[in-house]
Amino acid sequence: MGKTLRTKTLYQDKDWLTQKYVKEKLSTVEIARIYRETESKWCDPNTISRWLKKHNISMRSLAEAQQNRHSVAQAPISKKKS
């Protein structure tokens, strides 16, 4: 008794979350989007935040998040020659 029949979802996996959030430095919004695309199920960024906290994965400060957002290398825009 007391056991649940629910299966673990991808965002509940500590290793997967650590890979995405800590190593790849993705935001909770990006992680939720990846989950939605791979599993075809809805996921809110706040759900990702809750699971990061449950797994004791330190959340980034606002300054760190903004720095990550702006440090992502963007491909140069090619101009068409007229």
C-alpha atoms as an extended CHARMM CRD file, in Angstrom:
* protein
*
        82  EXT
         1         1  MET       CA              0.0000000000        0.0000000000        0.0000000000  PROA      1               0.0000000000
         2         2  GLY       CA              0.9820000000        3.5850000000       -0.4570000000  PROA      2               0.0000000000
         3         3  LYS       CA              2.7760000000        2.9550000000       -3.7450000000  PROA      3               0.0000000000
         4         4  THR       CA              1.7020000000        4.9540000000       -6.7360000000  PROA      4               0.0000000000
         5         5  LEU       CA              1.1520000000        3.5280000000      -10.1950000000  PROA      5               0.0000000000
         6         6  ARG       CA              2.2760000000        6.7160000000      -11.8980000000  PROA      6               0.0000000000
         7         7  THR       CA              5.3320000000        6.5390000000      -14.0780000000  PROA      7               0.0000000000
         8         8  LYS       CA              8.0730000000        9.0910000000      -13.6850000000  PROA      8               0.0000000000
         9         9  THR       CA              7.9500000000       11.8560000000      -16.2740000000  PROA      9               0.0000000000
        10        10  LEU       CA             11.0880000000       13.1100000000      -17.9710000000  PROA      10              0.0000000000
        11        11  TYR       CA             11.1880000000       16.4110000000      -16.0600000000  PROA      11              0.0000000000
        12        12  GLN       CA             11.0300000000       14.4900000000      -12.7620000000  PROA      12              0.0000000000
        13        13  ASP       CA             14.3520000000       12.7790000000      -13.5550000000  PROA      13              0.0000000000
        14        14  LYS       CA             17.1310000000       14.5080000000      -11.5950000000  PROA      14              0.0000000000
        15        15  ASP       CA             19.8520000000       13.5250000000      -14.0790000000  PROA      15              0.0000000000
        16        16  TRP       CA             17.8630000000       14.8290000000      -17.0620000000  PROA      16              0.0000000000
        17        17  LEU       CA             17.0790000000       18.1140000000      -15.2820000000  PROA      17              0.0000000000
        18        18  THR       CA             20.7000000000       18.5350000000      -14.2080000000  PROA      18              0.0000000000
        19        19  GLN       CA             21.8600000000       17.9700000000      -17.7800000000  PROA      19              0.0000000000
        20        20  LYS       CA             19.4340000000       20.5160000000      -19.2260000000  PROA      20              0.0000000000
        21        21  TYR       CA             19.5170000000       23.1980000000      -16.5100000000  PROA      21              0.0000000000
        22        22  VAL       CA             23.0480000000       23.0190000000      -15.1070000000  PROA      22              0.0000000000
        23        23  LYS       CA             25.2190000000       21.6460000000      -17.9100000000  PROA      23              0.0000000000
        24        24  GLU       CA             23.3810000000       22.9950000000      -20.9730000000  PROA      24              0.0000000000
        25        25  LYS       CA             22.3090000000       26.1490000000      -19.0820000000  PROA      25              0.0000000000
        26        26  LEU       CA             18.7980000000       26.0790000000      -20.5320000000  PROA      26              0.0000000000
        27        27  SER       CA             16.0500000000       28.1240000000      -18.9160000000  PROA      27              0.0000000000
        28        28  THR       CA             12.9580000000       26.5960000000      -17.3470000000  PROA      28              0.0000000000
        29        29  VAL       CA             10.9720000000       27.9170000000      -20.3250000000  PROA      29              0.0000000000
        30        30  GLU       CA             13.3100000000       26.1610000000      -22.7650000000  PROA      30              0.0000000000
        31        31  ILE       CA             13.2470000000       22.9190000000      -20.7650000000  PROA      31              0.0000000000
        32        32  ALA       CA              9.4320000000       22.9580000000      -20.6610000000  PROA      32              0.0000000000
        33        33  ARG       CA              9.3640000000       23.5270000000      -24.4460000000  PROA      33              0.0000000000
        34        34  ILE       CA             11.7550000000       20.6090000000      -25.0470000000  PROA      34              0.0000000000
        35        35  TYR       CA              9.5900000000       18.3790000000      -22.8610000000  PROA      35              0.0000000000
        36        36  ARG       CA              6.4400000000       19.4020000000      -24.7600000000  PROA      36              0.0000000000
        37        37  GLU       CA              8.1180000000       18.6970000000      -28.1060000000  PROA      37              0.0000000000
        38        38  THR       CA              9.5850000000       15.3060000000      -27.1570000000  PROA      38              0.0000000000
        39        39  GLU       CA              6.6790000000       13.9510000000      -25.1060000000  PROA      39              0.0000000000
        40        40  SER       CA              3.7740000000       15.7370000000      -26.8270000000  PROA      40              0.0000000000
        41        41  LYS       CA              2.4040000000       16.6260000000      -23.3810000000  PROA      41              0.0000000000
        42        42  TRP       CA              1.8810000000       19.9810000000      -21.7410000000  PROA      42              0.0000000000
        43        43  CYS       CA              4.4790000000       21.2370000000      -19.2500000000  PROA      43              0.0000000000
        44        44  ASP       CA              4.6090000000       24.6290000000      -17.5630000000  PROA      44              0.0000000000
        45        45  PRO       CA              7.9540000000       26.3210000000      -16.7460000000  PROA      45              0.0000000000
        46        46  ASN       CA              6.7690000000       26.6080000000      -13.1200000000  PROA      46              0.0000000000
        47        47  THR       CA              6.5630000000       22.8000000000      -13.0120000000  PROA      47              0.0000000000
        48        48  ILE       CA             10.2110000000       22.6400000000      -14.0520000000  PROA      48              0.0000000000
        49        49  SER       CA             11.0880000000       25.1270000000      -11.2920000000  PROA      49              0.0000000000
        50        50  ARG       CA              9.2730000000       23.0230000000       -8.6930000000  PROA      50              0.0000000000
        51        51  TRP       CA             11.1780000000       19.8970000000       -9.7230000000  PROA      51              0.0000000000
        52        52  LEU       CA             14.5040000000       21.7360000000       -9.6670000000  PROA      52              0.0000000000
        53        53  LYS       CA             13.7160000000       22.7170000000       -6.0690000000  PROA      53              0.0000000000
        54        54  LYS       CA             12.5880000000       19.1740000000       -5.1620000000  PROA      54              0.0000000000
        55        55  HSD       CA             15.9200000000       17.8390000000       -6.4150000000  PROA      55              0.0000000000
        56        56  ASN       CA             17.8640000000       20.5950000000       -4.6010000000  PROA      56              0.0000000000
        57        57  ILE       CA             19.2340000000       21.9490000000       -7.8700000000  PROA      57              0.0000000000
        58        58  SER       CA             20.1510000000       25.5700000000       -7.2320000000  PROA      58              0.0000000000
        59        59  MET       CA             18.1600000000       28.0670000000       -9.2330000000  PROA      59              0.0000000000
        60        60  ARG       CA             20.1100000000       30.7390000000      -11.0820000000  PROA      60              0.0000000000
        61        61  SER       CA             19.8450000000       34.3500000000       -9.9960000000  PROA      61              0.0000000000
        62        62  LEU       CA             18.1670000000       36.8130000000      -12.3280000000  PROA      62              0.0000000000
        63        63  ALA       CA             21.5920000000       38.2250000000      -13.2500000000  PROA      63              0.0000000000
        64        64  GLU       CA             22.9170000000       34.7480000000      -14.1300000000  PROA      64              0.0000000000
        65        65  ALA       CA             19.8160000000       33.9760000000      -16.1810000000  PROA      65              0.0000000000
        66        66  GLN       CA             20.1430000000       37.2140000000      -18.1250000000  PROA      66              0.0000000000
        67        67  GLN       CA             23.8460000000       36.6080000000      -18.6950000000  PROA      67              0.0000000000
        68        68  ASN       CA             23.1060000000       33.1260000000      -20.0710000000  PROA      68              0.0000000000
        69        69  ARG       CA             20.3850000000       34.4970000000      -22.3190000000  PROA      69              0.0000000000
        70        70  HSD       CA             22.7120000000       37.0710000000      -23.8590000000  PROA      70              0.0000000000
        71        71  SER       CA             25.7840000000       34.8480000000      -24.1240000000  PROA      71              0.0000000000
        72        72  VAL       CA             24.1250000000       32.3010000000      -26.4190000000  PROA      72              0.0000000000
        73        73  ALA       CA             26.0030000000       32.3740000000      -29.6950000000  PROA      73              0.0000000000
        74        74  GLN       CA             23.7580000000       33.4270000000      -32.5240000000  PROA      74              0.0000000000
        75        75  ALA       CA             24.4380000000       32.6080000000      -36.1350000000  PROA      75              0.0000000000
        76        76  PRO       CA             25.2930000000       35.6590000000      -38.1870000000  PROA      76              0.0000000000
        77        77  ILE       CA             22.5340000000       36.9050000000      -40.4270000000  PROA      77              0.0000000000
        78        78  SER       CA             23.5410000000       36.6120000000      -44.0630000000  PROA      78              0.0000000000
        79        79  LYS       CA             22.6010000000       39.4960000000      -46.2810000000  PROA      79              0.0000000000
        80        80  LYS       CA             21.3110000000       38.9130000000      -49.7850000000  PROA      80              0.0000000000
        81        81  LYS       CA             23.3710000000       40.5550000000      -52.4780000000  PROA      81              0.0000000000
        82        82  SER       CA             21.3050000000       42.7080000000      -54.7760000000  PROA      82              0.0000000000
